């Protein structure tokens, strides 16, 4: 594989559609960078699969993107990041970032009390990956984790400011509010779409950490540090690969992306 060039694309991947919130944050933060997105829509969800299977699937996707000559890899799936990030880093000739590490770093940098909450899918919360990442940065921080299984289907249904979603958020966050925390990590790539609702429910109790925004900032810093920022100020090339095209993928994907989803192709691994 030839050496990475500034004009090469950033590779972003996820088990499905959720990672498009990371792509959206990258587009906003780095408007001239070329991006390739891969969603493993035929094999989602990953949360119910074994560690060995998740590691195997994740490496398959990383290898596919490396063949597209990406200059860096971003693991936009919390389950993949929790289970397989270390193995992908060990095998990758290009830098690898992941949403868990990015969210943990941001949370530890902004908390004032040292109390951090994490909300996510049951698979991510049960993996304890955010707590481990936060404690690696500072063992003294207190981490409270809360699974919110209904948020993903509500977001995919488009109920972003629906009374049902608001009531669900209020119920999930009740036990979080009694903990001594001042920072709440959105530990799922679906959750940025309901961030305005969550901010309303949380009020001034705590600040929210959006891992998609955190990883976009981390990406910008890394590209600048390694001299890999794209110097061309032309219209970027965005490409999307999926392993299946579910009926609602286009509509849900465009909701996540906030714009038209063009150059979409189904591939087999």
N, C-alpha and C positions, 0 to 999 in steps of 0.2 A: 504493500500500500504506500502511495506517495505521501510525502509530508503534507500536513494540513496547510491550507492557504487561507488568507482572510476572506476570499470570495466563496469559500466552501460553505455549505449550509450547516445550521444547527440541527441536530437530530433529537426529536422529542418523542417519547413513547409512553403508552398507557395500556391497560388491559381493555379499555373501551373508549368511551367518548369523553370522559371527565377531564382528561389531560388537555383538552382544547382550551380550558380556562388558563392553563399555563402558556399555551401558544398565544392566546389573546394578550396576556400580560407582557410576553416577549415582543409582540408586534407593537404594543404601545411604548415599551421602554426602549426598544431597538428597532426603529422603523425601517432600517435599510438592510437588515440581516435576512438572508435566505433561510427558510425553515422547511424541514421535512417532518411530518407527523405520522406516527404509526399507531393504530388502534387495533388491538387483537380481538375484534368484535365477534369472531366465531367461537372463541374459547372463554369469553367472559361469563361468569365472574371468577376471579382468581382466588378470592377469599376462602372458598370451600376446598381448594386443591392442596395437595401435599407440598411440603417444602421442596422436595426433589423435582416435582413437576413444575412448580413456579420458577425454580432456578433454571430448569431446562428451557421453558418457554421464553423467559426473560433473555437468556443468552442467545436464543435463536433470533429474537427481534434486534438485539444489539448488533449481531453479526450482519443482519440484513441492512441495517442503517450504515454500518461501517463500509459496506460495499458501495453505498451511495456517496462515499467520500465526505462524510460529515466531519466537521472540525471539533465537535464535542457532542457528548450524549447527555440528555437530561431525562432522568427517570421521573415521570410525572404521576406515577401510580404509587400510592402509599403502601399497598400490599407488596408490590414488586420491590420497592425501596426497603421495606422492612426485612424482607426475606433474602433478596439477591443482590443488593447494591455492592457489597464487598466483593462478590465473585465477578460481577461485571467490571468493577474497577481493576481487579487483578488481571483481567484478560484484555483490557482496552488499551490501544495505543494512543487514544485521545482522552482529554479530561472528561470525568463523569461527575455530574451533579445530581442530587436527588431532593425531592420535596421535604423529606423528613429532616435531613441535615439542615436545609435552608430555613425551615420553620423553627427548628430548635435554636439555631444561632440567632435568629431575629428575636425570638421570645426572650432569650437570656440577656440580650443587649438592651431590651426596653423595660423589663420588669423592674419595679422599684422595691417591692416587698420580698421578692424571691419566691412568690407563690404563682404558679403557672397552671392553668387548666388546659386540657386538650379534649376536643370533641372530634369524633370520627366514626367510621363504620365499626361494627363489632370485631371484624378481622384485624383492623389496624389497632384498635384499643387493646384487644387480647394479646397482640404481639408485644405490647409494652415498648414499642420501638421509639416513640417520642420521649418517654420517660428515660430510657437508656441514653438517647442522644443528648438530652438536656443534662443528665447527671454526669455524662462524660465531660461536658463543658464546665459544670460546677456542681459537685456532689451535694452542696448545701441547699440547693433549690428544692422546693416542695412541688410535686406534680400531682394533680388530680385529673383523672381521665374519665370521660363519660361517653359511652356508645350512644349513637343517635341513628338507629337503623332505618327510620322512616324518612329521613331527609333526602336520601338518594331518589327513591321513587317519586317523592313530591316534586323535586327539582326536575326530573325527567318528564313529569306530567305538565310542567310549566306553571305550577302553582307557586310562583315566587313571592307573591304578596297576597296569599289566600288566607282567610280566617283559620282554616284547618292547619296550615303551615305555622301560623302564628301561635295557635294553641299548642301545637306539638312542640315548638321551640320553648314555650313557657314551661311546659311539663318537663322537658329534658333538662332545662337549665335550673330548675328549682334546687336540686341537690348541689349544683355548681355554685349557686349564689351563697350558700351557707359556708362554703370553704373560704379560707383567707387567701384569695388570689386576686391579682390585679391585671392579669394578662390571660387571654384566651386564644389558643391556637386553633385555627380552622384546619383540622387534620384530614381533610378529604377534598379532592379537586372539584367536587360538585358544589361545595358550600359557598364559594365566592358569589355564586348567583343569588344566594339569599342573604348576602352580607348586609344590605340595607335593612332587611327585616330583623336580622340578628342584632344589629347596632341599636335598633329601636327597642328591642326586648331587653338588651343588656343595659341600655342607658349609660349612666356615668359610673357604673359599678366597676368596669374593667375595659381595657383596650383589646381590640381584636388583631391577631396576627394572621395575615393571609399568605399562605405558603407560596401561592402563585406569584404574588408581587415580590415576596422575599427571594425566590429563585431567579426572577427576572433581574433584580438588582445584583445578585451574586454572579449571574451570567455576564452582565455588563462589566463588572469589576474584573472577572477572570479574563475575558477577551481583551480588555485594555492592557492588563498586566502581561499577557502572553503575546501582545502585538497581533492579535487575530481579529480585531474589529474590522468589519468590511468597510474599506475606504470609499467604495462606489456609492454615490447618492442617487441611485436609480431605483425604479420600481422593483421591489424584491420578488423572488420566485417562491411561492408557497405550494407545497405538494402534500397530499394526504393519501396514505395507504391504509387499507383495512383488510381483514381476513374474511369478512362477510359484510353484506350490505343489508342490514335489517330495514324493514319498511320505513320506520320512523327515524332512521339515522340522520338523514339530511336535515330534517326539521329540528331535531334535538341538537345536532352538531352546530347548526347555524345559531341556535339560541346560546349555546356555550361560547361560540366564537364571536358573536356580536356582528357578524358580517356573512356574506355569501361564502359557501364552501365549494370552491372550484377545484379543478385538477385532482379529483378523487378517483382512486383506482383500487380495485380488489386484487389481492395477490395471495399466493399460497406459500407457506414456509416449508 
